[in-house]
Amino acid sequence: MDDVIKFIQSFMALEYEANIQSRCERDTTLIETTLHNLNQLFRGLDPAISLSSSRMLQDPQTVKSQFQPRVLFRIEQYDHLTLGALYRVYLSSSLRGDEKYFTNLFVANTENGLRIIARYNLCDYCDGSGQRAGRVCDECHGMGWNWGGGQKLDLLGELVETRQFTQPKRRV
């Protein structure tokens, strides 16, 4: 679990750096290097940050006031039938001030080491409860989370361990 914690902390720092650089940095080679390094943490999906050829440079202080490194809430380890150790990481968004669940990143050991293999985002319709107006949410089908890319994971396996880091503002 300690390796996964370090991996996610590295991801959060690198993603924050990429968010800032892609909006403020003049040196496109530096940005491309950062984005390449961020992409290396994923398998089967992209980090959703890119370098636009039509971007307008923004004021660094303004951008830093809009973004934060994601908040890490908890990590759950599962014994997945085919993947082995599978880690479900609960994070906030990268928008400054966000202190509630926003996404789950799933991390597994691959032929290239630890990688983010799937992303699920909190269902906006039911706010992660799986229920809407007393019925199963028709958007997420009762899961509370919507698939956002990478490998689809129907069954996670047996829960092995949970590490809690920060409490979200609103629990799901």
Secondary structure, 3 states (H helix, E strand, C coil): CHHHHHHHHHHHHHHHHHHHHHHHCCCHHHHHHHHHHHHCCECCCCCCCCCCCCCCCCCHHHHHHHECCCCEEEEEEEEECCCEEEEEEEECCCECCCCCCCEEEEEEEECCEEEEEEEEEECCCCCCCCEECCEECCCCCCCCEEEEEECCCCCCCEEEEEEECCCCCCCC
